[in-house]
């Protein structure tokens, strides 16, 4: 069986980190599936989905690392609107000035995570949580929850 739904999250600030684990657990319960694979996917190039600890020290360390290594003050060709590919232009020019966000997303990786489900439970480790990272500015983000399971 297959079950998929979009979920909307509203990030509140640049480099916001939202723990979506409990929402995913509720989604699995609602699906009725017992054993399968759950995929969580972001439809955005400046947001990522990662599994890690939802611990404040880690969050602060990651923000600090990103600010140091992919600074907002750097000059990015992506932000040069005179030479930018018109097909990738935003409606609001201020929104387009996000070269740092795209690089951070590439360095952090995944637009999705896949998690095994057994007996209706996500097989996450003790400290693992599913986190949505906003790497640009506050906005609405669409995340797709998909679950494939065996009917047995």
C-alpha positions in Angstrom: 0.0 0.0 0.0 1.0 3.6 -0.5 -0.1 6.7 1.3 1.3 10.2 0.7 0.3 13.7 2.1 1.8 17.2 2.0 2.3 19.0 5.3 2.9 22.7 5.5 5.4 24.1 8.1 5.9 27.8 8.7 9.4 28.6 9.6 9.9 31.6 11.8 13.4 32.8 11.2 16.5 32.3 9.1 18.2 29.0 10.0 15.1 27.8 11.9 15.2 24.1 12.9 11.8 22.4 13.4 11.5 18.9 14.9 8.9 17.1 12.8 9.3 13.6 14.3 6.1 13.6 16.2 4.1 14.6 13.1 5.6 11.7 11.2 4.7 9.3 14.0 1.1 10.5 13.9 1.1 10.2 10.1 2.3 6.5 10.4 -0.4 5.8 12.9 -3.1 7.4 10.7 -1.9 5.4 7.7 -2.8 2.0 9.3 0.4 0.5 7.9 2.5 -1.7 10.2 5.8 -2.5 8.4 7.4 -0.5 5.5 9.4 2.6 4.6 8.5 6.2 5.3 10.0 8.9 3.2 10.0 12.6 4.2 10.8 15.0 1.3 11.2 18.8 1.1 10.2 20.4 -2.2 12.6 23.3 -1.7 16.3 23.9 -2.6 17.0 26.0 0.5 15.6 23.7 3.1 16.8 20.2 4.1 15.5 17.2 6.0 18.1 15.5 8.3 18.1 12.9 11.1 20.1 14.1 14.1 19.7 15.1 17.7 17.3 17.9 18.6 19.7 19.2 21.2 20.3 23.0 21.6 24.1 22.6 21.8 24.1 20.8 18.4 21.8 23.4 16.9 23.9 26.3 18.0 27.2 24.6 16.9 25.7 24.0 13.4 24.5 27.5 13.1 27.9 28.8 14.1 29.7 26.5 11.7 27.4 27.6 8.8 27.8 31.3 9.7 31.6 30.9 9.7 32.0 28.7 6.6 29.1 30.0 4.4 28.8 33.6 5.6 25.9 35.9 4.7 28.5 38.6 4.0 30.2 36.6 1.2 29.8 37.7 -2.4 27.8 35.0 -4.3 27.3 35.0 -8.1 23.8 33.6 -7.5 23.0 37.0 -6.0 24.2 38.9 -9.1 20.8 39.6 -10.6 22.2 41.2 -13.7 23.7 37.9 -14.8 21.3 35.5 -13.2 19.4 33.1 -15.4 15.9 34.7 -15.8 14.3 31.2 -15.4 15.4 31.1 -11.8 14.4 34.6 -10.8 12.1 35.1 -7.9 9.0 37.4 -7.9 10.6 39.3 -5.1 14.2 40.3 -5.8 15.1 40.2 -2.1 14.1 36.5 -2.1 16.7 35.9 -4.8 19.6 37.0 -2.7 20.1 33.6 -1.1 23.3 32.2 -2.6 24.4 31.3 1.0 21.2 29.2 1.5 21.8 27.1 -1.6 25.4 26.3 -0.7 24.4 25.5 2.9 21.8 23.1 1.5 24.4 21.4 -0.7 26.8 21.0 2.2 24.2 19.7 4.6 22.8 17.3 2.0 19.4 15.7 1.9 16.1 16.9 0.6 14.7 13.7 2.0 15.2 10.9 4.6 13.8 7.4 4.5 13.0 5.6 7.7 12.1 1.9 8.2 8.8 1.3 10.1 8.3 -1.9 12.1 5.1 -2.8 14.0 3.9 0.8 13.3 6.9 2.4 14.9 9.7 4.5 13.2 13.0 2.6 13.7 14.9 5.7 14.9 17.7 5.4 17.4 17.3 6.7 20.9 18.4 10.2 20.2 17.4 10.5 16.6 14.9 13.0 15.5 13.7 14.1 12.0 14.6 17.8 11.6 13.5 20.4 9.0 16.2 23.0 8.5 15.3 26.4 7.1 18.4 27.7 5.4 16.9 30.9 4.0 14.4 33.3 5.5 11.1 32.6 7.3 8.4 31.2 4.9 5.9 28.4 4.2 7.5 25.0 3.4 5.8 22.1 1.9 7.0 18.7 3.1 5.8 15.5 1.6 5.2 12.5 3.9 5.1 9.2 1.9 4.7 5.7 3.3 4.9 2.4 1.5 4.0 -0.8 3.4 3.3 -4.4 3.1 -0.4 -5.4 3.8 0.6 -8.6 5.5 
